[in-house]
């Protein structure tokens, strides 16, 4: 018997077909046996096949429910395995699109899409499991990809997604006389590097005309490239792809016509300034997941659902926390103990414009959008020691203006953190204004000293006011030795 219980002997010789072994196995089997389970309809099932299906359905619901992850709709924040796996696979597709020199891209291209891109590749019955998984994940990229127009020679007008502000980013204007393979380059005047306004207005619907004419074109004529519309930088991230898949799933499922109130309710719970265990307790309370007597009685654990304190009503979640007289007194006592004297918040530190070094000039730039008239203004101010696309365009105009004035040592200041960080970090290549950023970097090589700095709006008030005043001017306005009357007080405030 002791030899049976010896781990060393068991590892070496295994189980002996003895009476002791059978007694131990039968005892363990009786102890681990599930006699019955309650199904989703509240009925008790003892059939072995039904018990297995109940267990299988329970765990399937945990991992394949419509949206168990989003806290804003009542979840706990767990990732959905299937959608998260699709987002990770989509990352590989994004790498194949942008890293054409990699070994992986060269192998797949030679085998599966030698004459086209991966976006136009067809599924192959003889393909490997990895290739079939990439083909499935390609649809994730297609949902939110958009072309950034350079020359327009690689983008088809009717077939590709290239409208940055559109709902589905594709052209919906009826173009019966246009062939499917006509490219966007036919809409661009190659001599002026500008859109052919009359042609665009004749072919497209008014809202698409506004979107197309608002797409910025670069004088360098860079190649067209694909960007990811779900991030400000235009670079694909697994997190943004997962959130996109979840939002698509929510929009396709039946639900409330106005989910904003539900999202506001759940967000208010998770934003409570209390310990995490209190947040989870409130979440369980709202989902009826507390071990109340009503829930325990429904699972045949206790004989009666009546409240053990007042003996008047069944103890459900609401009764246990609020309705019961004793629970209400405990709650009031807790709330009274939590009242504290409110401390007024400290005002943020005052920020002010600072002059540059003596041997350098500082150029502030800003942009303003006039939505009613669909126009925009750009303001640039040059001083000595005494919306992202438009912000990038304003910075480009500031650099061009500095070169026209013959300035060689300059500091550019703007209140767009996205543009300034992209210029400092060499990023933003996949943003919708990536071509403009490249133009700025090219012009920056002409300066002896150049720097880009982010400042708050209050430190950029002069350029901001100039941009807003552009609404009342026609064409460019330049003041070299004097200052407009409405701008002078702002300049004096910065100096003093």
C-alpha positions in Angstrom: 0.0 0.0 0.0 2.8 2.4 0.9 4.4 1.6 -2.4 1.3 2.7 -4.2 1.5 6.1 -2.4 5.2 6.6 -3.1 5.6 9.2 -5.8 9.0 7.9 -6.9 7.6 4.4 -7.4 4.5 5.7 -9.1 6.6 7.7 -11.6 8.8 4.7 -12.3 6.3 1.8 -12.3 2.9 3.5 -12.8 -0.4 2.4 -11.2 -0.8 -1.2 -10.2 -4.1 -2.9 -11.1 -4.8 -3.6 -7.4 -7.8 -3.4 -5.1 -6.4 -0.4 -3.4 -6.0 1.5 -6.7 -9.6 0.8 -7.7 -10.9 1.9 -4.3 -9.0 5.2 -4.5 -10.1 5.8 -8.1 -13.8 5.1 -7.3 -13.7 7.3 -4.3 -12.2 10.2 -6.3 -14.8 9.6 -9.0 -17.7 9.8 -6.5 -16.3 13.0 -5.0 -15.8 14.7 -8.4 -19.2 13.7 -9.8 -21.7 16.5 -11.0 -25.2 15.3 -10.2 -27.0 18.1 -12.1 -27.0 21.7 -13.3 -29.5 24.5 -13.8 -29.8 25.7 -17.4 -30.5 29.2 -18.6 -34.3 28.7 -18.3 -34.0 27.9 -14.6 -34.8 24.1 -15.1 -32.7 21.5 -13.3 -31.0 19.0 -15.6 -29.5 15.7 -14.5 -29.0 14.1 -17.9 -25.3 13.7 -18.7 -25.6 15.0 -22.2 -27.6 18.1 -21.1 -25.1 18.8 -18.3 -22.2 18.7 -20.9 -24.1 21.1 -23.2 -24.8 23.5 -20.3 -21.1 23.7 -19.3 -20.1 24.1 -23.0 -22.7 26.9 -23.6 -21.6 28.7 -20.4 -18.0 29.0 -21.4 -18.9 29.8 -25.0 -21.0 32.7 -23.8 -18.1 34.1 -21.7 -15.7 34.2 -24.7 -18.1 34.9 -27.6 -20.7 37.3 -26.2 -21.4 40.4 -28.4 -19.3 42.7 -26.3 -18.0 41.5 -22.9 -15.1 43.9 -22.9 -16.4 47.4 -23.1 -16.9 48.9 -19.7 -19.1 51.6 -21.2 -21.8 49.1 -22.0 -21.6 47.1 -18.8 -18.6 44.9 -19.3 -15.5 44.4 -17.2 -12.9 45.3 -19.8 -11.8 41.9 -20.9 -10.7 41.5 -24.5 -12.6 39.4 -26.9 -10.2 36.8 -28.1 -11.4 36.4 -31.6 -11.5 40.2 -32.4 -8.1 40.8 -30.6 -6.6 38.0 -32.7 -8.0 39.6 -35.9 -6.4 42.9 -34.9 -3.1 41.2 -34.3 -3.2 39.6 -37.7 -4.2 42.9 -39.3 -0.9 44.3 -37.9 0.9 41.7 -40.1 -1.0 42.8 -43.1 -0.1 46.5 -42.4 3.6 45.5 -42.2 3.3 43.6 -45.6 1.8 46.8 -47.1 4.5 49.2 -45.9 7.6 47.0 -45.5 7.9 45.7 -49.1 11.6 45.0 -48.7 11.1 42.5 -45.8 11.8 38.8 -46.4 8.2 37.9 -45.4 6.7 40.2 -48.0 9.0 38.9 -50.8 8.2 35.3 -50.0 4.4 35.9 -49.9 4.5 38.1 -53.0 6.4 35.6 -55.1 4.0 32.8 -54.1 0.6 34.4 -53.9 0.4 37.9 -55.5 3.3 38.4 -58.0 1.4 40.8 -60.3 -0.6 42.9 -57.7 -0.6 44.2 -54.2 -1.7 42.3 -51.1 -5.0 44.2 -51.1 -5.9 42.8 -54.5 -4.5 39.3 -53.9 -7.0 36.4 -54.2 -7.4 33.5 -51.8 -5.6 30.3 -52.7 -6.9 26.8 -51.9 -3.3 25.6 -51.7 -2.2 28.4 -49.4 -0.9 27.8 -45.9 -2.8 28.4 -42.8 -0.7 31.6 -42.2 -1.7 33.0 -45.6 -5.4 32.2 -45.2 -5.3 34.0 -41.8 -3.7 37.0 -43.4 -6.4 37.1 -46.2 -9.1 37.1 -43.5 -7.3 39.9 -41.5 -7.0 41.9 -44.7 -10.7 42.9 -44.4 -9.9 44.6 -41.1 -7.4 46.9 -42.9 -9.9 47.6 -45.7 -12.6 48.8 -43.3 -10.6 51.9 -42.1 -7.8 52.4 -44.6 -7.7 55.6 -46.7 -5.4 56.8 -49.4 -3.3 59.9 -48.9 -3.1 61.6 -52.3 0.3 62.4 -53.6 0.3 62.2 -57.4 -3.0 60.3 -57.5 -1.7 57.9 -60.1 -2.1 54.8 -57.9 -5.6 55.6 -56.6 -8.8 54.8 -58.6 -11.6 57.3 -58.3 -14.5 54.9 -58.1 -12.9 51.8 -56.6 -10.6 53.0 -53.8 -11.2 54.9 -50.5 -9.6 58.3 -50.7 -12.1 60.8 -49.2 -10.9 61.6 -45.7 -14.0 63.2 -44.4 -16.6 60.8 -46.0 -18.7 58.3 -44.1 -17.4 55.3 -46.0 -14.4 57.2 -47.5 -15.5 56.1 -51.0 -17.1 58.1 -53.8 -20.8 57.8 -54.0 -21.5 60.3 -56.8 -23.0 58.6 -59.9 -20.3 58.5 -62.5 -21.8 56.4 -65.3 -19.5 57.7 -68.0 -16.3 57.1 -66.0 -14.4 53.8 -66.4 -13.5 51.9 -63.2 -9.8 52.3 -63.7 -9.7 56.1 -64.0 -7.2 57.5 -61.5 -7.4 60.5 -59.2 -4.5 62.1 -61.1 -7.0 63.0 -63.8 -8.5 65.5 -61.3 -5.2 67.2 -60.6 -3.6 70.0 -62.6 0.1 68.8 -62.8 1.4 72.3 -63.7 -0.2 74.2 -60.8 -0.2 71.2 -58.4 -3.9 72.0 -57.6 -7.2 70.4 -58.1 -9.1 71.0 -61.3 -11.9 72.8 -59.6 -14.4 73.0 -62.5 -14.0 69.3 -63.3 -14.5 68.3 -59.7 -17.6 70.5 -59.4 -19.1 68.9 -62.5 -18.5 65.3 -61.6 -19.2 65.0 -57.9 -21.9 65.8 -55.4 -21.6 69.1 -53.4 -20.5 67.5 -50.1 -17.8 65.4 -52.0 -16.6 68.5 -53.8 -16.0 70.1 -50.5 -14.0 67.1 -49.3 -11.9 66.7 -52.4 -11.0 70.4 -52.7 -10.0 70.3 -49.0 -7.3 67.6 -49.6 -3.9 69.2 -49.5 -1.5 68.6 -52.3 2.3 68.7 -52.1 4.5 70.5 -54.6 7.1 67.6 -54.3 4.6 65.2 -55.9 5.2 62.3 -53.5 3.8 58.8 -54.1 0.3 57.9 -53.0 0.3 55.9 -49.7 -2.2 54.2 -47.5 -2.9 55.6 -44.0 -5.0 54.3 -41.1 -8.0 56.5 -40.5 -8.5 55.5 -36.8 -5.4 57.2 -35.4 -4.3 60.9 -35.6 -0.9 59.9 -36.8 -2.3 57.6 -39.6 -0.2 54.6 -38.3 -2.0 51.3 -37.6 -2.3 50.2 -34.0 -3.7 47.0 -32.7 -5.7 48.9 -30.0 -7.5 51.1 -32.6 -8.2 48.1 -34.8 -9.7 46.2 -31.9 -11.9 49.2 -30.9 -13.0 49.5 -34.5 -14.1 45.8 -34.6 -16.0 46.2 -31.3 -17.8 49.3 -32.5 -18.8 47.7 -35.8 -20.2 44.7 -33.8 -22.2 47.0 -31.5 -23.6 49.0 -34.5 -24.6 45.8 -36.3 -26.4 44.3 -33.2 -29.9 45.4 -32.1 -29.8 47.8 -29.2 -31.0 51.1 -27.8 -31.6 53.8 -30.3 -29.7 56.2 -28.0 -26.9 54.4 -26.2 -25.3 57.6 -25.0 -27.3 57.6 -21.7 -26.2 54.0 -21.1 -22.6 54.8 -21.8 -22.7 57.8 -19.5 -24.1 55.7 -16.7 -21.5 53.0 -16.9 -18.7 55.5 -17.3 -19.8 57.4 -14.2 -19.5 54.1 -12.3 -16.0 53.3 -13.4 -14.9 56.9 -12.8 -15.9 57.0 -9.2 -13.1 58.1 -6.9 -13.3 55.1 -4.7 -11.2 51.9 -4.3 -11.5 49.4 -7.1 -13.3 46.9 -4.9 -16.1 49.4 -4.4 -16.4 49.9 -8.2 -16.6 46.2 -8.7 -19.2 45.9 -6.0 -21.3 48.6 -7.7 -20.9 46.8 -11.0 -22.0 43.5 -9.5 -25.0 45.3 -7.9 -26.1 46.7 -11.3 -25.8 43.3 -12.9 -27.6 41.4 -10.1 -24.4 39.4 -9.4 -24.4 39.7 -5.6 -25.0 36.6 -3.5 -28.4 37.8 -2.2 -30.9 35.4 -0.7 -33.0 35.7 -3.9 -30.1 34.5 -6.1 -29.1 31.8 -3.6 -32.6 30.5 -3.4 -32.9 30.4 -7.2 -29.8 28.2 -7.2 -31.3 25.9 -4.5 -28.7 26.9 -1.9 -30.9 28.4 0.8 -34.5 27.4 1.6 -36.1 30.9 1.7 -35.4 34.2 -0.2 -36.8 36.4 2.7 -34.6 39.0 4.1 -32.9 37.8 7.3 -33.0 41.4 8.8 -36.6 42.6 8.3 -38.3 39.4 7.4 -40.8 41.4 5.3 -39.6 41.3 1.7 -37.4 39.0 -0.5 -33.7 40.0 -0.3 -32.8 41.1 -3.9 -29.9 43.4 -4.8 -32.0 46.6 -4.4 -33.5 45.5 -1.1 -30.2 44.5 0.4 -28.5 47.8 -0.3 -31.3 50.5 -0.1 -34.8 49.4 0.7 -34.2 47.4 3.8 -34.5 49.6 6.9 -31.2 48.4 8.4 -29.4 48.6 5.1 -30.6 52.2 4.7 -29.3 53.2 8.1 -25.9 51.7 7.3 -25.8 53.6 4.0 -26.7 56.9 5.6 -24.0 56.4 8.3 -21.5 55.7 5.6 -22.4 58.8 3.6 -22.2 61.0 6.7 -18.7 59.7 7.4 -17.6 60.5 3.8 -18.5 64.2 3.9 -15.4 66.3 3.9 -14.7 70.0 3.5 -14.2 70.8 -0.2 -10.9 72.3 -1.1 -11.0 74.8 -4.0 -8.9 73.7 -6.9 -5.7 75.5 -7.6 -5.8 77.8 -10.6 -3.4 76.6 -13.4 -0.2 78.6 -13.7 -0.3 81.6 -15.9 1.6 81.0 -19.2 3.0 83.9 -21.3 4.9 84.2 -24.6 8.6 84.3 -24.2 11.0 86.1 -26.6 13.8 84.1 -28.4 17.5 84.3 -28.0 19.2 87.6 -29.2 20.6 86.1 -32.4 17.4 84.3 -33.4 13.9 85.2 -34.5 10.7 83.5 -33.3 7.8 82.8 -35.7 4.4 81.9 -34.3 1.8 80.3 -36.5 -1.9 79.3 -36.1 -4.9 78.4 -38.2 -8.6 79.2 -37.8 -11.6 77.4 -39.4 -14.8 79.1 -40.3 -17.3 76.3 -40.6 -20.3 78.2 -41.8 -18.5 79.6 -44.9 -16.2 76.5 -45.3 -13.1 78.7 -45.3 -10.0 78.8 -43.2 -7.5 81.5 -42.2 -3.7 81.2 -41.5 -1.8 83.6 -39.2 2.0 84.0 -39.0 3.9 86.5 -36.9 7.7 87.1 -36.8 9.2 88.7 -33.7 12.7 89.3 -32.4 13.9 89.6 -28.8 12.0 92.8 -28.0 -7.1 71.4 -36.9 -3.9 69.4 -37.7 -4.0 69.6 -41.6 -4.5 73.4 -41.5 -2.0 73.7 -38.6 0.6 71.9 -40.7 -0.2 74.1 -43.7 0.2 77.2 -41.5 3.6 75.9 -40.4 4.6 75.4 -44.0 3.5 78.9 -44.9 5.5 80.2 -41.9 8.6 78.5 -43.2 8.1 79.8 -46.7 7.6 83.3 -45.3 10.8 83.1 -43.2 12.8 82.1 -46.3 11.3 85.0 -48.3 12.4 87.4 -45.6 15.9 86.0 -45.6 15.8 84.7 -42.0 18.4 82.0 -41.3 18.0 81.3 -37.5 14.5 80.8 -36.4 12.2 79.1 -33.8 8.8 78.1 -34.9 6.1 78.0 -32.2 2.6 76.6 -32.7 -0.3 75.4 -30.5 -0.8 72.1 -32.3 0.9 69.4 -30.3 0.2 66.8 -33.0 2.1 68.8 -35.7 5.0 69.9 -33.4 5.6 66.4 -32.0 5.5 64.9 -35.5 8.1 67.4 -36.7 10.4 66.9 -33.7 10.1 63.1 -33.7 10.3 62.6 -37.5 6.8 60.9 -37.4 3.5 61.6 -39.1 4.4 60.0 -42.4 1.0 58.2 -42.5 -1.0 61.1 -41.3 -3.4 62.9 -43.7 -1.0 65.9 -43.6 2.1 63.7 -43.9 3.1 65.3 -47.3 2.9 68.8 -45.8 5.2 67.7 -42.9 7.7 66.4 -45.5 7.6 69.7 -47.3 8.4 71.5 -44.0 11.3 69.2 -43.3 12.7 69.9 -46.8 12.4 73.7 -46.3 14.0 73.3 -42.8 17.3 72.3 -44.4 17.7 75.8 -45.8 18.0 77.4 -42.3 21.2 77.6 -40.3 19.3 77.0 -37.1 15.7 75.8 -36.8 13.6 74.5 -33.9 10.0 73.7 -33.4 8.3 74.3 -30.0 4.8 73.7 -28.7 3.1 76.4 -26.8 -0.4 76.8 -25.4 -3.1 79.0 -27.1 -2.6 81.8 -24.6 1.1 82.1 -25.6 0.1 82.1 -29.3 -2.6 84.7 -29.2 -1.1 87.0 -31.8 -1.0 84.3 -34.5 -4.4 83.0 -33.4 -6.0 86.5 -33.8 -4.3 86.9 -37.2 -5.7 83.6 -38.4 -9.2 84.6 -37.2 -8.9 88.0 -38.9 -8.2 86.3 -42.2 -11.9 86.0 -42.6 -12.3 89.7 -43.5 -9.3 89.9 -45.8 -9.0 88.8 -49.4 -5.6 87.3 -50.3 -2.4 87.5 -48.3 -1.8 90.5 -46.0 1.8 91.3 -44.7 2.8 93.9 -42.2 6.6 94.3 -41.9 7.2 97.5 -40.0 3.8 98.3 -38.4 1.2 96.3 -36.5 -2.7 96.3 -37.1 -4.6 98.2 -34.4 -6.4 95.2 -33.0 -3.1 93.2 -32.9 -1.0 95.8 -31.1 -2.4 95.2 -27.6 -1.7 91.5 -27.8 1.9 92.2 -29.0 2.4 94.6 -26.1 1.0 92.1 -23.6 3.5 89.5 -24.8 6.4 92.0 -24.5 5.5 93.1 -21.0 
